[in-house]
């Protein structure tokens, strides 16, 4: 039977803190722990809104150095995190430019190796300092803290902060209002007016603001069809509003789709069914 070790992380006003972050300090030293096969949020950007906690999945593997084994799981620790700035260690210890794990579980593969999986924890609440500015919508760096403990499982004998290549894109959530087509029903060959509104999260105010000047696709799926087709692309006005006209041809569903950008997530509106007579 595979042994496992579960680590829960407590959110604090600055960084997220594992119990090991409060352990007695040790001189920076190579631990010999190898953390590999790290995947964060399945390789996709992380999208955060104004209030809901986001917990992107993480998975990785660890291999232990001589003198340590998975039969004694509290004599070592290894966990990845995201940070901004020049110092991975400073971000992890003091925040606020730090996003750490909420919890993770490591499953023993053998006496020297374990497979770990869990999640990061991002809370856009004003009391937290993880995403408190729109400038946080950028590419965050990747690091891991690795530690070895004495037999008492509390005294740190080696500690290192290991940076990784690449990064993870953190993006502001976007929302599209449900598509609205008028008039309903409509006579075949007559004009339909389609409207919606695009907003996105403002991490400073914790509100959703109009997103002006953005290109959004109007799509249509005929009643018996299986997929949507793009009819045209429309730009939002200064209030984030969308409005355009199309010719009614057959019964079906209209929707709007925003494909996002480097700092903003994607969004798809609710559908509006049109009866053409």
Order of alpha helices (4+ residues) and beta strands (2+ residues): beta-beta-beta-beta-beta-beta-beta-alpha-beta-beta-beta-beta-beta-beta-beta-beta-beta-beta-beta-beta-beta-beta-beta
